[in-house]
Amino acid sequence: MTTRDGTIGVLLPRDTPTQDIIPFARRAEEHGFDELWVVEDLGYRGGLVQAATVLASTTRIRVGVGLLPASARNVAFTAMEIASLAQLHPDRLDIAVGHGMPSWMRSVGAWPRSPLTLLAEYITVLKSLLSGEPVHQDSKYVHVDGVRLHESSTPAAAPLVLAGVRGPKSLAVSGDVADGTLLAEPVTPAYVTEALKHIAPTRPHRLVAYNIAAIDDDPAVALAAVRPALAVVGEPDWRPHIAPLPFYDDLVALRSRCDSAEEFARALPDEWVGQLAVAGTPEQARSGLADLFDAGVTSAILAPVGPDYGASLESLAAVL
């Protein structure tokens, strides 16, 4: 649903049963969600294949891929795949490129010495190729010698290429070279404000925000549903998300006292959980989304929680 402030979408969980992927996407479209984003996490499903399947099974909903690790694919062949999807499904595709989780990329021998340099080079060349330009690039990581998409394979309008990043230096790269930024969960208004300082956009720049979400007429039920998914926020990689919050020091101290991430999630105060997720009654969820839009988010993407993603999707539709 498009509001006066931004759009509301939904995330296809990475472990959705195969037989539920198309019904989930179609139901999201029927409910009126404006966007559906798919993820590419190591060991799960490929992002471009999921996007192709969802696009072919729906008629209206925009589909985002968030995100493709820059070091995993040759940029020219990635451009060919993306261009094909953009031609077959005009004005319905968004792409986010990022570093990938360092531990994942190291485990497959694909973590570069300079992730920032690679990302900047990759996005710059990818955008040029998708626009039909001939590209000559011989830089540190990206080498393209006179490649150009054939006119029969160049989309009439190139899809937006966002950077899926979180740290200050990576956010600055996004502002320099990307059409937008994808922020992984959790995204709070304080994090948005801090991120925009580093992005420092000087031209139109989309800001897509993922958030764990649950909606129930009983707010306690919604908070309990999202709590397990917040177990990771106490880990070091999530510091950029949490550092702008007034309870950051207390959260770090709580994590240090807990023997496991699961224990930490159980110990999170309800007040913190309510800020780290879009969770509560429909009215509370709409209020939280309005705060995100006011802070600068253009697309708020809700990530349903298990065990029944279909049922979770139905409850999330109440926010529309």
C-alpha positions in Angstrom: 0.0 0.0 0.0 1.3 3.4 -0.9 0.8 6.1 1.8 1.3 9.8 1.5 4.7 9.2 3.1 6.0 5.9 1.7 5.3 2.4 0.6 4.7 -0.7 2.7 6.0 -4.1 1.6 6.7 -7.5 2.9 9.7 -9.8 3.0 9.6 -13.4 1.7 11.3 -15.4 4.5 14.4 -17.2 3.4 13.1 -20.6 4.7 9.6 -20.4 3.2 8.6 -23.9 2.1 8.9 -24.3 -1.6 5.2 -24.9 -2.2 4.3 -21.8 -0.3 6.5 -19.3 -2.2 4.0 -18.5 -5.0 0.9 -18.5 -2.8 2.7 -16.1 -0.4 3.6 -13.7 -3.2 0.2 -13.8 -4.7 -1.5 -13.3 -1.3 0.8 -10.3 -0.6 -0.3 -8.8 -3.9 -4.0 -9.4 -3.2 -3.7 -7.7 0.2 -2.3 -4.6 -1.4 1.3 -4.7 -0.3 3.3 -2.5 -2.7 6.6 -4.4 -2.6 7.9 -7.9 -2.0 11.6 -8.4 -1.3 13.5 -11.7 -1.5 16.8 -12.4 0.3 19.9 -14.3 -0.8 21.5 -15.8 2.3 24.3 -18.4 1.9 22.9 -21.9 1.9 19.3 -20.9 1.2 17.9 -19.8 -2.2 19.3 -17.7 -5.0 17.9 -14.1 -5.1 17.5 -13.8 -8.9 15.7 -17.1 -9.3 13.3 -16.2 -6.5 12.7 -12.8 -8.0 12.0 -14.3 -11.5 9.5 -16.8 -10.0 7.6 -14.2 -8.0 7.5 -11.7 -10.9 6.2 -14.4 -13.2 3.5 -15.4 -10.7 2.2 -11.9 -10.0 1.0 -8.9 -12.0 1.5 -5.7 -10.0 3.7 -6.0 -6.9 7.3 -4.7 -7.1 9.9 -7.2 -6.4 13.2 -6.4 -4.8 16.3 -8.6 -4.4 18.2 -7.8 -1.2 20.9 -8.4 -1.5 23.4 -9.7 -4.1 27.0 -9.9 -2.7 29.3 -8.0 -5.0 32.1 -10.5 -4.8 29.9 -13.5 -5.7 29.2 -12.8 -9.4 30.9 -11.3 -12.4 29.3 -7.9 -13.0 28.7 -8.3 -16.7 26.8 -11.6 -16.3 24.9 -10.2 -13.4 23.8 -7.3 -15.6 22.6 -9.7 -18.2 20.4 -11.5 -15.6 19.0 -8.3 -14.2 18.4 -6.8 -17.6 16.4 -9.8 -18.7 14.1 -9.6 -15.6 13.7 -5.8 -16.1 12.7 -6.4 -19.8 10.2 -9.2 -19.0 8.7 -7.3 -16.0 9.1 -3.6 -16.7 9.1 -1.2 -13.8 8.7 -3.9 -11.2 12.3 -4.8 -10.2 14.7 -3.3 -7.7 18.2 -4.7 -7.0 20.3 -4.2 -3.9 24.1 -5.1 -4.0 26.2 -5.3 -0.9 29.3 -6.8 0.7 27.6 -10.0 2.0 28.1 -11.2 5.5 31.9 -11.3 6.0 31.8 -14.8 7.6 29.7 -16.2 4.7 31.9 -14.7 2.0 35.1 -15.8 3.7 33.7 -19.3 3.9 33.5 -19.5 0.1 36.8 -17.6 -0.5 35.1 -14.5 -1.8 35.9 -11.8 0.8 38.0 -9.0 -0.9 40.8 -7.0 0.7 38.8 -3.8 0.2 35.1 -4.4 0.3 34.4 -0.7 0.0 36.4 -0.4 -3.2 34.8 -3.5 -4.8 31.3 -2.3 -4.0 31.8 1.2 -5.5 33.4 -0.3 -8.6 30.7 -3.0 -9.0 27.7 -0.7 -8.6 29.1 1.9 -10.9 29.7 -0.6 -13.7 26.5 -2.5 -13.1 24.4 0.7 -13.5 26.3 1.7 -16.7 25.7 -1.7 -18.2 22.0 -1.7 -17.3 21.7 1.7 -19.0 23.0 0.2 -22.3 26.4 2.1 -22.1 29.6 0.5 -23.4 31.9 0.0 -20.4 35.7 0.1 -20.3 36.8 -0.5 -16.7 40.2 -1.7 -15.5 40.2 -1.0 -11.8 41.3 -2.9 -8.7 38.5 -5.5 -8.8 36.3 -4.9 -11.8 37.7 -5.5 -15.3 35.4 -5.0 -18.2 36.8 -4.4 -21.7 34.3 -2.8 -24.0 31.3 -4.8 -22.9 27.8 -3.5 -23.8 24.4 -5.1 -23.6 22.9 -5.7 -27.0 20.1 -3.4 -27.9 17.7 -6.4 -27.9 18.6 -7.1 -24.3 18.7 -3.6 -22.8 15.7 -2.7 -20.7 13.8 0.5 -21.7 14.3 1.7 -18.2 17.1 0.4 -16.0 16.0 -0.8 -12.6 17.3 1.0 -9.6 20.5 -0.4 -8.0 20.6 0.1 -4.3 23.5 -0.6 -1.9 22.6 -3.0 1.0 25.0 -1.7 3.7 25.1 -0.7 7.3 28.5 0.9 8.4 29.3 4.6 8.0 31.9 4.2 5.3 29.7 1.8 3.3 26.7 4.2 3.7 28.9 7.0 2.2 29.7 4.7 -0.8 26.0 4.2 -1.2 25.3 7.9 -1.3 28.1 8.3 -3.9 27.2 5.6 -6.4 23.8 3.9 -5.7 20.2 4.9 -6.4 19.2 4.1 -2.9 20.1 2.2 0.3 18.7 -1.0 1.8 19.0 -1.1 5.6 18.6 -4.5 7.2 16.6 -5.0 10.3 16.2 -3.5 12.9 15.6 0.0 11.5 14.6 2.7 14.0 14.0 6.4 13.3 17.3 7.1 15.2 19.2 4.7 12.9 17.6 6.3 9.8 18.7 9.7 10.9 22.3 8.5 11.6 22.4 6.6 8.3 21.3 9.6 6.2 24.1 11.7 7.7 26.6 9.3 6.2 24.7 8.7 3.0 24.5 12.4 2.4 22.5 12.1 -0.8 22.7 14.9 -3.3 20.2 13.4 -5.7 17.0 11.3 -5.4 17.9 8.4 -3.1 15.5 5.6 -2.0 15.7 4.3 1.5 14.4 0.8 2.0 14.1 -0.5 5.6 13.6 -4.1 6.7 11.9 -4.7 10.1 10.8 -7.8 12.0 7.1 -7.4 12.3 4.0 -9.0 14.1 0.6 -7.5 14.5 -2.1 -8.7 17.0 -5.0 -7.1 18.8 -3.1 -8.1 21.9 0.2 -6.2 21.9 1.8 -8.7 24.3 1.2 -11.5 21.7 2.9 -9.4 19.0 5.9 -8.6 21.2 6.4 -12.2 22.1 6.2 -13.2 18.4 9.1 -11.0 17.3 11.3 -11.4 20.4 13.2 -14.6 19.1 14.1 -12.9 15.8 15.8 -10.1 17.8 18.4 -12.4 19.3 21.1 -11.1 16.9 20.9 -7.5 17.8 23.3 -7.9 20.6 26.1 -9.1 18.3 28.9 -6.8 17.2 27.8 -6.7 13.5 24.6 -5.0 14.5 26.2 -2.1 16.4 25.4 0.5 13.7 21.7 -0.3 14.1 21.8 0.0 17.9 24.4 2.6 18.7 22.1 5.6 18.0 19.5 4.4 20.5 19.4 5.9 24.1 19.5 2.4 25.6 22.5 1.2 23.7 24.8 1.0 26.7 22.2 -0.9 28.7 21.6 -3.3 25.8 25.4 -4.1 25.5 25.5 -4.7 29.2 22.5 -7.0 29.1 24.1 -9.0 26.2 27.3 -9.4 28.2 25.4 -10.9 31.1 23.7 -13.4 29.0 25.2 -16.8 28.1 23.5 -17.0 24.7 21.7 -14.9 22.1 18.5 -16.8 22.9 18.8 -15.8 26.6 19.4 -12.2 25.6 16.3 -12.2 23.4 14.2 -13.5 26.3 15.6 -10.8 28.6 15.0 -7.8 26.3 12.5 -5.4 28.0 9.2 -5.0 26.2 9.9 -1.3 25.7 13.1 -2.1 23.7 11.4 -4.8 21.7 8.7 -2.4 20.7 11.3 0.0 19.3 13.4 -2.8 17.6 10.5 -4.2 15.6 7.2 -3.2 14.1 5.1 -5.0 16.7 1.8 -4.4 18.4 -1.8 -3.6 17.5 -2.5 -2.4 13.9 -2.7 1.2 15.3 0.7 0.8 17.0 2.2 -0.6 13.9 0.9 2.2 11.7 2.3 4.7 14.2 5.7 3.1 14.1 5.7 3.1 10.3 4.7 6.8 10.3 7.7 7.5 12.5 10.0 5.7 10.0 8.6 7.6 7.0 9.0 10.9 8.9 12.6 10.0 9.5 13.2 9.5 5.8 12.3 5.9 4.9 10.6 5.6 1.5 9.8 1.8 1.6 9.1 0.0 4.9 9.4 -3.8 4.4 7.9 -6.0 7.1 9.5 -9.4 7.8 7.0 -11.9 9.1 7.8 -14.3 11.9 7.2 -18.1 12.1 6.2 -20.8 12.5 3.4 -20.1 10.0 4.5 -17.4 7.6 1.1 -17.5 5.7 -0.7 -16.7 8.9 1.8 -14.0 9.8 1.3 -12.4 6.4 -2.5 -12.3 7.0 -2.0 -10.5 10.3 0.5 -8.1 8.9 -2.1 -7.0 6.3 -4.0 -5.4 9.1 -1.5 -2.5 8.9 -2.9 -1.7 5.4 
